[in-house]
Each structure stands twice: as structure tokens, then as C-alpha cells.
Amino acid sequence: MNHYAEKIRDIIDTVEKVVVGKRQAITLTLTALLARRHVLIEDVPGVGKTMLVRAMARATGADFKRIQFTPDLLPSDVTGVSIYNQHTREFEFRSGPVMSHILLADEINRTSPKTQSALLEAMEEGNVTVDGYTHELYEPFFVMATQNPIEHGGTYPLPEAQLDRFLFRITIGYPNQREELDMLERMEYGHPIDELSAVVDIRDVQQMQREVPSVFVSEAVKQYIVAIVRETRNLDQVELGVSPRGTIALLRAAQSYAYVQGVPYVRPDDVKLLAPYVLGHRLILESDVLAPQGQAQVLIERMLTRIAVPATRKDTVR
């Protein structure tokens, strides 16, 4: 029984006061946070990427920091630096923005690969090493990175090793007419984010993260996950399919999504829904393929129609 089900709905409702009509994107973001993973948002400017992560931090009572990635940004600007103290005659560590619960890495593809890689250890290990000393990060530690899919001039595409650290790659998209009108009405006398308050504290988030792995996954669903990932390695137009790390990521995403939905077990439909978001950015397409935006996700969605979905029976649910 998920005792936090009502609080989870409150978090999503609170964030939706700022990011109008994007409940799926909000749900996926919270899913990644509770799965102890990270999110890459790839979308055009002005659709609410920054507001989404700021509102999530407000709703969860999390410490929030933002890094605007630029070509001249150094790794120490992310992780922190050791400074010599003349009074104590010792080096003191001055932490960087990475020391936060929720970190917005804005336009991450505009900085050099050296600086991008400064986030690798933090995202995977939960710590950073500066001058030979390891410093533990906050718990939870959640990175939401953004990049603009339209402007490519002066950018550095994320390497596969870093893309693999993101649980989801998602888009927000434009609001429809009703949602955009609703947004104007909410913004008429001020920004709604200024009125947001926390509905949980950081200890609640930590406890929810600890409970996610207890969500039951039947043998049939595990076989379904493995079948999906293995099929990506046989797709036409794909040079390299999803690695075993992607298999684990899909399992953990499905557990966390079921937890967010208040269901004590993973359903096959959860896996099918999440697979394009989890696996799309992990595919490496053949170099001679002219790949438009989202082509990898389209390939996965087509592939899913060819894989048999296991039936959920009562005797498979614990």
C-alpha cells in the first residue's frame, strides 16, 4: 500500500498550477526523481522547461540550483573548487551548484564535453571528486537538463555515456488553445510559482525513493522488458541497440511509475508507455540515416506493436 499516494497527487497538482496542461511531463519528471534518476528535456524555448523544475523543487521542499551552461564554463564551476586559506594554511572546499537536491542544467549542450563530463560522476555515483577528495552530494540528487533541438550552432552533442545517465528524454510541447488562455489568466496578476508551497518535505521524498524498489514486478513483465530491449538490437537503421543498463533503467522506471500511480505492481502497459521515453535516446542510429527529431522514439513505438504484451493475471500479482 502506497501511503504517499495522496501526497504524490498533491505534488503533481501543485506543479500543474504553473505548468498548465502538461500532466504527463510532470508525472514523468516525478517518476524519474523517485527512481533516483535524471531527465533530459529537449524542446524549444519558452514552453516551461525551467518552470517545471522550479515548481517541482518548490512542491517537494527541495534545495534548487541552476547552471546556465555556456562555452566558457569550467568543470569547477559545476563541482566546486578547493581554495587555500592563508589563516589555517589548509585548502578548503567551496562547493559548486552541484551541491543541491535539484539541479537545472540549462542548455547543457552549449558547454564543452569536459564540463559536461563533470556531471557524469555526480549523476551516476552521487558524489564528486575534487583534488583527490570525494564529497557526497545531497540526497536526493536530481538533474534536469535542457537543450534546444533547433539551434545547433556552437553546441556540443551529448556523448552516449552521458545520455545513458538520463532515465527519460521528454518534450513538453505547446499548450492547446484552452490551456494557453488558462495560462494567461493565471499570469494576469503575477506568476503562480510565487504562491507555491511545499506539500511534502525532503524526508518524505527520501522515503518514497526507498519504497520504489519494493513495487512488485512479475516474471512475465520482466520477460517483456527483456524482449523489448533485445529487439532494439535487431532494428533496421540502428547501429547500436540498448545496453543492459537500459534494461535496468526500464525496470526501475516502470516500478517508479507504478508507485506514482498508486499501484503496488508493474503493469505491462506501464512498460509499453515508458519504453519510448527510456530507450529512444539510448539508440545509436546508422550514420547514413537522416534522422529527424524523435526518429528513434518512432522506431521504438513501431517495434512495440510487434512484441506480444503479456496478460496480467491475478495469480501473478503479489
C-alpha positions as CSV (number, residue, x, y, z in Angstrom):
1,M,0.0,0.0,0.0
2,N,1.4,3.4,-1.0
3,H,0.8,5.7,1.9
4,Y,2.1,8.6,-0.1
5,A,-0.4,8.3,-2.9
6,E,-2.4,11.4,-1.9
7,K,0.8,13.4,-1.4
8,I,2.0,12.4,-4.8
9,R,-1.2,13.6,-6.4
10,D,-0.8,16.9,-4.4
11,I,2.7,17.3,-5.8
12,I,1.5,16.8,-9.4
13,D,-1.5,19.1,-8.9
14,T,0.8,21.8,-7.4
15,V,3.3,21.8,-10.2
16,E,0.4,21.8,-12.8
17,K,-0.6,25.2,-11.4
18,V,2.5,26.6,-13.0
19,V,3.0,24.2,-16.0
20,V,-0.6,24.2,-17.3
21,G,-1.9,21.1,-19.1
22,K,1.4,19.1,-19.1
23,R,0.4,16.5,-16.5
24,Q,2.2,13.7,-18.4
25,A,5.5,15.6,-18.4
26,I,5.1,16.4,-14.7
27,T,4.3,12.8,-13.9
28,L,7.4,11.6,-15.8
29,T,9.6,14.1,-14.0
30,L,8.4,13.0,-10.6
31,T,8.8,9.3,-11.7
32,A,12.5,10.0,-12.5
33,L,13.0,11.8,-9.2
34,L,11.6,8.9,-7.2
35,A,13.6,6.4,-9.3
36,R,16.8,8.3,-8.3
37,R,17.4,9.0,-12.0
38,H,17.6,12.2,-14.2
39,V,15.6,13.8,-17.0
40,L,16.7,15.4,-20.3
41,I,14.1,17.8,-21.7
42,E,14.6,18.6,-25.4
43,D,12.3,21.3,-26.5
44,V,12.1,24.8,-28.0
45,P,12.5,27.9,-25.7
46,G,9.5,29.3,-23.8
47,V,7.4,26.1,-23.2
48,G,8.0,25.9,-19.5
49,K,11.1,23.7,-19.0
50,T,12.6,25.9,-16.3
51,M,9.3,26.5,-14.6
52,L,8.7,22.7,-14.5
53,V,11.8,22.0,-12.5
54,R,11.5,25.1,-10.3
55,A,7.9,24.2,-9.4
56,M,8.9,20.6,-8.7
57,A,11.6,21.9,-6.2
58,R,9.0,24.2,-4.5
59,A,6.4,21.4,-4.2
60,T,8.9,18.9,-2.7
61,G,10.7,21.4,-0.4
62,A,14.0,20.7,-2.2
63,D,17.0,22.9,-2.4
64,F,17.3,24.1,-6.0
65,K,20.1,25.5,-8.1
66,R,20.5,26.4,-11.7
67,I,23.5,26.4,-14.0
68,Q,23.4,28.2,-17.3
69,F,25.8,26.2,-19.5
70,T,28.0,28.3,-21.8
71,P,31.1,27.5,-23.9
72,D,33.4,29.1,-21.3
73,L,32.0,27.2,-18.3
74,L,34.7,25.2,-16.4
75,P,34.2,21.9,-14.6
76,S,35.0,23.6,-11.3
77,D,32.0,26.0,-11.9
78,V,29.9,22.9,-11.6
79,T,31.5,20.8,-8.9
80,G,33.3,23.4,-6.8
81,V,36.9,24.2,-6.1
82,S,39.5,24.0,-3.3
83,I,40.8,27.4,-2.1
84,Y,43.8,27.9,0.1
85,N,43.0,29.6,3.4
86,Q,46.0,31.6,4.5
87,H,44.8,31.7,8.1
88,T,44.5,28.0,8.6
89,R,47.1,27.1,5.9
90,E,44.8,24.5,4.5
91,F,42.8,24.1,1.4
92,E,39.0,24.5,1.9
93,F,36.4,23.1,-0.4
94,R,33.9,25.6,-1.8
95,S,31.0,23.6,-3.2
96,G,29.5,24.4,-6.6
97,P,25.9,24.4,-7.7
98,V,26.0,20.6,-7.9
99,M,25.6,20.6,-4.1
100,S,21.8,20.8,-4.2
101,H,18.8,18.5,-4.2
102,I,17.5,19.5,-7.7
103,L,19.9,20.9,-10.3
104,L,18.7,22.6,-13.5
105,A,21.4,22.1,-16.2
106,D,20.1,24.7,-18.6
107,E,21.2,24.2,-22.3
108,I,23.7,21.6,-21.3
109,N,24.8,21.1,-24.9
110,R,26.2,24.6,-25.1
111,T,29.2,23.8,-22.9
112,S,32.3,21.8,-23.7
113,P,32.5,18.0,-23.3
114,K,35.0,18.5,-20.5
115,T,32.4,20.4,-18.4
116,Q,29.6,18.1,-19.4
117,S,31.6,15.2,-18.1
118,A,31.9,17.0,-14.7
119,L,28.3,15.9,-14.2
120,L,28.9,12.2,-15.0
121,E,30.2,11.1,-11.6
122,A,27.6,13.2,-9.8
123,M,24.7,11.7,-11.8
124,E,25.8,8.1,-11.5
125,E,27.7,7.9,-8.2
126,G,26.1,10.6,-6.1
127,N,29.4,12.3,-5.3
128,V,32.1,14.5,-6.8
129,T,35.8,14.2,-6.5
130,V,37.8,17.5,-6.4
131,D,41.6,17.5,-5.9
132,G,41.6,13.8,-4.8
133,Y,38.9,14.2,-2.2
134,T,35.4,12.8,-2.6
135,H,32.4,14.8,-1.5
136,E,29.0,13.3,-1.0
137,L,26.1,15.0,-2.7
138,Y,22.7,15.8,-1.2
139,E,20.1,13.1,-1.0
140,P,18.1,13.1,-3.2
141,F,20.1,14.5,-6.1
142,F,18.2,15.1,-9.3
143,V,19.4,16.7,-12.5
144,M,17.0,18.1,-15.1
145,A,19.0,19.1,-18.2
146,T,17.5,21.0,-21.1
147,Q,18.6,21.5,-24.7
148,N,17.2,23.3,-27.7
149,P,16.7,20.8,-30.6
150,I,16.5,23.6,-33.2
151,E,19.7,25.6,-32.7
152,H,22.9,23.5,-33.3
153,G,25.4,26.2,-33.9
154,G,28.1,26.4,-31.2
155,T,26.7,23.3,-29.4
156,Y,28.4,20.1,-28.3
157,P,26.2,17.0,-28.7
158,L,26.0,15.0,-25.5
159,P,28.1,11.8,-25.7
160,E,26.3,8.4,-25.4
161,A,27.9,7.9,-22.0
162,Q,26.1,10.9,-20.6
163,L,22.9,10.4,-22.5
164,D,22.8,7.0,-20.8
165,R,22.6,8.7,-17.4
166,F,19.2,10.2,-18.1
167,L,16.2,8.0,-17.4
168,F,13.9,9.9,-19.7
169,R,14.2,12.2,-22.7
170,I,11.0,14.1,-22.9
171,T,9.4,17.1,-24.6
172,I,6.8,19.5,-23.2
173,G,5.3,20.9,-26.3
174,Y,3.0,23.8,-26.9
175,P,-0.2,24.2,-24.9
176,N,-3.5,23.9,-26.7
177,Q,-5.8,27.0,-27.1
178,R,-7.7,26.4,-23.8
179,E,-4.5,25.8,-21.8
180,E,-2.8,28.9,-23.2
181,L,-5.8,31.0,-22.3
182,D,-5.8,29.5,-18.8
183,M,-2.1,30.3,-18.5
184,L,-2.8,33.9,-19.4
185,E,-5.5,34.2,-16.7
186,R,-3.2,32.7,-14.1
187,M,-0.4,35.1,-15.1
188,E,-2.5,38.2,-15.2
189,Y,-1.7,39.5,-11.7
190,G,1.6,37.7,-11.0
191,H,3.5,34.5,-11.5
192,P,1.8,31.5,-9.9
193,I,5.1,30.0,-8.9
194,D,5.4,32.7,-6.2
195,E,2.4,31.3,-4.5
196,L,3.5,27.6,-4.4
197,S,4.4,26.0,-1.2
198,A,5.8,22.6,-0.3
199,V,3.3,19.7,0.0
200,V,6.0,17.3,1.3
201,D,9.4,17.7,2.8
202,I,12.7,16.3,1.6
203,R,12.4,13.4,4.1
204,D,9.2,12.3,2.5
205,V,10.9,12.3,-0.9
206,Q,13.7,10.2,0.5
207,Q,11.3,7.7,2.0
208,M,9.4,7.4,-1.3
209,Q,12.6,6.7,-3.1
210,R,13.3,3.9,-0.7
211,E,9.9,2.4,-1.3
212,V,10.0,2.4,-5.1
213,P,12.2,-0.8,-5.4
214,S,9.5,-2.7,-3.4
215,V,7.0,-2.4,-6.2
216,F,6.4,-5.9,-7.4
217,V,7.4,-7.0,-11.0
218,S,6.1,-10.3,-12.2
219,E,8.2,-12.8,-14.2
220,A,6.1,-12.1,-17.3
221,V,6.7,-8.4,-17.1
222,K,10.4,-8.9,-16.6
223,Q,10.5,-11.1,-19.7
224,Y,8.5,-8.4,-21.6
225,I,11.1,-5.8,-20.6
226,V,14.0,-8.0,-21.8
227,A,12.2,-8.8,-25.1
228,I,11.7,-5.1,-25.8
229,V,15.4,-4.2,-25.1
230,R,16.8,-7.2,-27.1
231,E,14.6,-6.3,-30.1
232,T,16.2,-2.8,-30.2
233,R,19.4,-4.5,-31.1
234,N,17.9,-6.0,-34.2
235,L,16.2,-3.0,-35.6
236,D,16.9,-1.7,-39.1
237,Q,18.6,1.7,-39.2
238,V,20.0,1.1,-35.8
239,E,23.8,0.7,-35.4
240,L,23.8,0.0,-31.7
241,G,20.8,-1.0,-29.6
242,V,20.1,-0.5,-26.0
243,S,22.6,-1.8,-23.4
244,P,21.8,-3.8,-20.3
245,R,21.9,-0.5,-18.4
246,G,18.9,0.4,-20.4
247,T,17.1,-2.8,-19.4
248,I,17.6,-1.9,-15.7
249,A,16.5,1.7,-16.4
250,L,13.3,0.5,-17.9
251,L,12.6,-1.8,-15.0
252,R,13.2,1.0,-12.4
253,A,11.2,3.5,-14.4
254,A,8.2,1.1,-14.5
255,Q,8.4,0.5,-10.8
256,S,8.6,4.2,-10.0
257,Y,5.7,5.0,-12.5
258,A,3.5,2.3,-10.9
259,Y,4.4,3.8,-7.5
260,V,3.4,7.3,-8.6
261,Q,0.1,5.9,-9.9
262,G,-0.6,4.2,-6.6
263,V,-0.4,0.7,-7.9
264,P,1.6,-1.9,-6.0
265,Y,2.8,-3.8,-9.1
266,V,4.1,-3.0,-12.6
267,R,1.6,-3.5,-15.4
268,P,2.7,-4.3,-19.0
269,D,1.0,-1.1,-20.2
270,D,3.3,0.9,-17.9
271,V,6.3,-0.7,-19.6
272,K,4.8,0.0,-23.1
273,L,4.1,3.6,-22.2
274,L,7.6,4.3,-20.8
275,A,9.7,2.4,-23.3
276,P,10.0,5.3,-25.9
277,Y,11.0,7.8,-23.2
278,V,13.5,5.4,-21.6
279,L,15.0,3.8,-24.7
280,G,14.8,6.4,-27.5
281,H,17.9,8.4,-26.6
282,R,19.9,5.2,-26.0
283,L,19.7,4.0,-29.6
284,I,22.5,4.9,-32.0
285,L,21.2,5.2,-35.5
286,E,23.3,4.3,-38.5
287,S,25.4,7.2,-39.8
288,D,23.8,7.2,-43.2
289,V,20.3,7.6,-41.7
290,L,18.8,11.1,-42.0
291,A,17.2,11.1,-38.5
292,P,14.6,13.8,-37.9
293,Q,13.8,14.8,-34.3
294,G,12.3,11.9,-32.4
295,Q,13.1,9.3,-35.1
296,A,14.4,6.9,-32.5
297,Q,11.3,7.1,-30.5
298,V,9.2,6.4,-33.6
299,L,11.2,3.3,-34.3
300,I,10.6,2.0,-30.8
301,E,6.9,2.8,-31.0
302,R,6.6,0.8,-34.2
303,M,8.7,-2.0,-32.7
304,L,6.3,-2.2,-29.7
305,T,3.4,-3.1,-31.9
306,R,5.2,-6.3,-32.9
307,I,6.0,-7.6,-29.4
308,A,3.3,-9.6,-27.6
309,V,2.1,-7.9,-24.4
310,P,1.7,-10.3,-21.5
311,A,-1.6,-10.6,-19.9
312,T,-1.9,-9.5,-16.2
313,R,-3.4,-12.3,-14.2
314,K,-4.4,-12.1,-10.5
315,D,-2.1,-15.0,-9.7
316,T,0.9,-13.1,-11.0
317,V,0.3,-10.1,-8.6
318,R,1.8,-10.4,-5.2
